[in-house]
Amino acid sequence: MIETTTDIPTRDGGMETFIVRPERGEPAPAVLMLMDAPGIREELRDMARRLATSGYCVLLPNLYYRAGRDTTFGPGVLTVGDPERDRMRAIRTRMTIPPVMEDVAAILAFLDRAGVAKPGPVGVHGYCMSGPYALAAAARHPDRIAAAASFYGTWLVSDAEESPHLTLGKGSAELYIACAEHDELAPLPMVAELRALFDASGAAGELELHPAVHHGFAFPQRWCYDKPAAERHWERLVALYRRRLG
């Protein structure tokens, strides 16, 4: 695999982005992998590497770049009362959908000029806080994003600007929305509401509830990692990208 880290220029500065792509063959279709709240770490880079081995150029941007370079966190980032968690949440709580959509536009512009990926349709998927970003990006860029997935996305029905429940039918992408049965950030009544909105929207794709698992089930270093569900997540994701990106 070919790995690089580059600063993608945005209106607000350089967005550090990890890029991994196949070493051989023609340029691969581009996929944007959007991070969860704990931020960029080797666990996510390894997941990007795994997806790249399936034939994709995967871009993993640090969406916290506006807060500066010191936006990676130690192992206590998920522990209540730990200073690292407090530091992360101070940044996370300022995140909204519109500026992240500007970041997605910057990545698409970078792809158009950089030559690192195959021209044409792009995929995007997000975990946790970035589930809404991935779905919103599909609505923002219907001419470019052909596939979008949310894995245990948080608060997919909310009063946030560009909340994805408002724009499910506005894009042309095939959508895949994966929810966990046990998730305080996407409780079952919200999932039921979202399913009804999804069905009414006419959007292509599906919403799938993964039974008996918790928020974060696909992360191999998380306490709630569930191997069968994690492998199902990979199967669903790669199949989606195969159908829509090749």
N, C-alpha and C positions, 0 to 999 in steps of 0.2 A: 504494500500500500504506500501511497505518497501522502505524507502529512506536512502541512504547513500551518503557521499561525500568522494572520495578517490583520492589520487595522483597516476595516472598511470605513471610508469617510461618510459621515452623516452631518447634518446641520449642527449637531451638538458635540461633534468631536469624532475621534477614531474609535470604532467599535471592534474590540479585539475578537477575532473569530478563528476558531479551530476548523480546518478544512482537511478532510480525508477522502481519498478517491482511489480507484483501482489503478494499479501500476501499468497494466497491459490493456490493449484493446482501444476501441474508439472512446472519445469523451463520453462520460456517463451522465445520465439525467441528474439534475440537481434536486436535492432535498434539503429543506431547512428543518433542523431539529432544535426546538425551542426548550430551554432549560426549565426546571422546576425551581421553587423558591430558594432552596439551599445553594443554588448557584453552580457555576462551573467547577468541576472536579474530575478526577480521573475516572470515576465510575461512569460519568456521562461520556467522556471521551472514548471509553471502552465500548459503550453502546453505539456510539457513532461509528467506531471501527467495525463493529459487527455488521451494521447495516451496509457500510461501504463494501464489504466483501460480497454482498448480494448484487453489486453492480451499480452503485450510486455514488455520486459526489455529494458528501454530507457536509453541511455547514452548520457549525454550532457556535452561535454568537453569544458573547457576554452581554446580556440585556441590562445589566447593572452598570454599564460603562459610564453613564452620566454621573455616577457617584465616585468615579475615579478608578485608578488601577487596583487599589487595595479592596477588591470586592470578591475575594475568595475567602472561604470561612473554614474554621477548624471543625473537628469532630463533634463539638458541643452545639453545633448550629441547630439541632433539633431538640435540645434539652431545655425545658422550661427553667428559667433563672440563670442560664449560662450567658455570659457576656457576648459570646459569638451569636447566639440566637437573637439577643437584643439588637446587636449591630446589623444583622441581616434584616430584621423586621423594620428597622428604621428606614431602610432602603426600599424594602418590598412594599410597604404601605403607601409609598409615593408612586408606585407603578400604576399607570392607567393604559387603556387600550390605544387611544389615538397616537401617542408618541411611539409606541411599539409598532404601529402600522407605518409610521415614517421610517422606522428601522427596516421593516420588511421591504419597503420601496427602495431603500438604499442598497439592500442586499441584491434585489433584482437588477438594479442598475449596475452593480458590481459584476454580476454574472454576465450581463450583456457585453461588457468590455474586457473581462479578465481572461476568457477562453479556457477556464478550468473545467467547465461542464458542457454537456451537450446543449445546444440552443433549443428553445422550445418550452414545453410545459414543465412546471415545477411542482414539487410536492412540499407539504409542510405538516409537521406534527408537533404537538406540545404536550408536556406533562404538567399536572398540578396547575400552578398559576398560569401556565402558558397554553392550557387547553383552550380557554377563550380567545387567546391571541391567534391560534392556528385557525379557528373557525372564522374569526373576524377577518383574517387575511384573505380567506377564500372569497368572502363577500366583497372585499376592497379591490381584489385583483381577479375578476372573473375571466379575463382574457389571458391570464398567465398561470394561475394556480389551478391545476387539474385534479388534485387530491389533497384532502386535509383530514387530519385525525386528531382527536383529543383523547388523552388517556388520563382518567380520573381528574378531569378538569374541574377547577373550583368555581363555584357560584356561576354556573352557566346561565342561570336565570337570575337577573339582578337589575337594579336601576342604573347600572353603569352605562356610560356613553358607549354605543356600539356593542352592547351586550349581545352575545351571539344568538340568543333566543329571538332577537328582533330581525336577524338577517339570514336565517337559515336557508331561505329560498332565493336569495339574491345572487348567489354565485352560480357558476356552472360546474364546480368541482363535485366529485363524489366524496361524501363525508362519512367518516367512521367515528362514532362517539362511544367510548368505553367507560363505563361507570362501575365502581366497586359497590358491593352490597353494604359494606360497612364503611361509611365515609361521612364524617361530620361536616366536611366542606362541600359535599354534594349529597344531602340526605335523600332518602327514598321518595318522599313527597315531591321534592324538586325534580328528581329523575322522572317521575311519572308525569309531571307538568311538562317537562322538556320533551318527553316522548310524544305527548299529544301535540305539542307545537311542531315537532319534527314531522310527524305524520301529516299534519295539515299543511305544511309548507310546500310539499311537493319536491323537496330536495332529494337528490339521489343519494343512496347509501343506507346506513343503518345505525341505530343506537342499540348497544348490547350491554346488558347488566351481567357482570361477572360475579357468580354466586360465591358466598362464603369467603370472600377476600376483603382486604382492607386497602384504603388509600395508600398508594405507593407500592403496590404488589409487584410491579415489574422491575424495581430497582434491586439488583442483586446484593447490595450491601445494607439494605434497610431491614429492620426487624421483621417487617411484615412481608418480606419477599415470599412469593408463592411460585415455585418453579412451573407447575402446570399452567397456571394463569399467565405467567411471564412468557412462556413459550407460545401460548395462544396469542398473546399480544404481538409477538414477532410474526407469527403466521398471518394474522389479520393485516398487519402493517405492510409486510412485503407483498402479499397478494393484492392489496389496494394499489401499491405503487406499480406492480407488474401490469395491472389492468389499465392504469391511466397514464403511466410514464414509459412503460416498456421495460 
